[in-house]
């Protein structure tokens, strides 16, 4: 499997950029780690044959107290799959958005509290 890996160390931080132009992925596999302890940005990008587009995962904080976002513009979903976790213990907002072929519109789930004593909302907006 041909690959190229570049590691650049800057004091206590490390920047790792891995690129895999492989036959199976039919394109670029890229993982970027701006900091060793992942307190900064963790980003993975997979433009693959199966996904027929971009798979992107972003982790701005190590303990996930910030934003956790996954984006899947895939063939099966025929659109955007997005999951957002603003807090580690989910005491804040948990939101999942599925504009998919099967749902023919928007599927949204919102969990404002960890024990779900607050709002649980599911929205189905079918196309007209």
C-alpha positions in Angstrom: 0.0 0.0 0.0 1.7 3.2 -1.1 1.6 6.0 1.4 3.4 9.1 2.5 3.7 10.3 6.1 5.1 13.6 7.2 5.8 14.4 10.9 6.8 17.8 12.0 7.5 18.4 15.7 7.2 21.9 17.2 8.3 22.0 20.9 5.4 20.2 22.8 3.2 20.1 19.8 3.2 17.7 16.9 1.8 18.0 13.5 1.1 14.7 11.7 -0.1 14.7 8.1 -0.7 11.3 6.7 -1.7 10.9 3.0 -2.7 7.6 1.5 -3.4 7.7 -2.3 -4.5 4.0 -2.5 -6.4 1.9 -5.0 -9.1 1.0 -2.5 -9.7 4.6 -1.4 -9.4 5.8 -5.0 -8.3 9.2 -3.8 -6.9 10.9 -0.7 -6.9 9.7 2.9 -5.8 12.5 5.1 -5.5 12.8 8.9 -4.3 15.9 10.6 -3.2 16.2 14.2 -2.1 19.8 15.1 -1.4 18.9 18.7 0.0 15.8 20.4 -2.7 15.7 23.1 -5.4 16.6 20.6 -6.4 19.7 22.6 -6.5 21.4 19.2 -8.1 20.2 16.0 -8.4 16.6 15.0 -9.6 16.3 11.4 -10.0 13.2 9.2 -11.0 13.5 5.6 -11.9 10.4 3.5 -12.8 11.1 -0.2 -13.5 7.5 -1.0 -15.2 5.4 -3.6 -17.8 4.0 -1.2 -18.6 7.4 0.3 -18.6 9.0 -3.2 -17.7 12.3 -1.5 -16.3 13.6 1.8 -16.2 12.0 5.2 -15.1 14.5 7.8 -14.7 14.3 11.5 -13.7 17.3 13.6 -12.7 17.1 17.3 -11.7 20.6 18.5 -11.1 19.6 22.2 -9.6 16.5 23.8 -12.4 16.0 26.3 -15.0 16.9 23.7 -16.4 19.7 25.9 -16.4 21.7 22.7 -17.7 20.7 19.3 -17.8 17.1 18.0 -19.0 17.1 14.4 -19.2 14.3 11.9 -20.3 15.0 8.3 -21.2 12.2 5.9 -22.2 13.3 2.4 -22.6 9.8 1.2 -24.3 7.9 -1.6 -26.7 6.1 0.7 -27.7 9.2 2.6 -27.9 11.2 -0.6 -27.2 14.3 1.4 -25.7 15.4 4.7 -25.5 13.4 7.9 -24.4 15.7 10.8 -23.9 14.9 14.4 -23.1 17.6 16.9 -22.0 17.1 20.6 -21.3 20.4 22.3 -20.6 18.9 25.7 -18.9 15.7 27.0 -21.7 14.7 29.4 -24.4 15.7 26.9 -25.9 18.1 29.4 -26.1 20.6 26.6 -27.3 20.0 23.1 -27.2 16.7 21.3 -28.4 17.1 17.7 -28.5 14.7 14.9 -29.7 15.8 11.4 -30.5 13.2 8.7 -31.6 14.6 5.3 -31.8 11.2 3.8 -33.4 9.4 0.9 -35.5 7.1 3.1 -36.7 9.9 5.3 -37.4 12.1 2.2 -36.7 15.2 4.4 -35.3 16.1 7.7 -34.9 13.9 10.7 -33.8 15.8 13.8 -33.3 14.7 17.3 -32.5 17.1 20.1 -31.5 16.1 23.7 -30.9 19.2 25.9 -30.3 17.2 29.1 -28.2 14.2 30.1 -31.1 12.3 31.8 -33.5 13.5 29.1 -35.8 15.1 31.7 -35.8 18.1 29.4 -36.7 18.2 25.8 -36.7 15.2 23.5 -37.7 16.2 20.0 -37.9 14.3 16.8 -39.0 16.1 13.7 -39.9 14.6 10.4 -40.3 17.1 7.5 -41.4 15.1 4.4 -40.9 16.6 1.0 -44.1 17.9 -0.6 
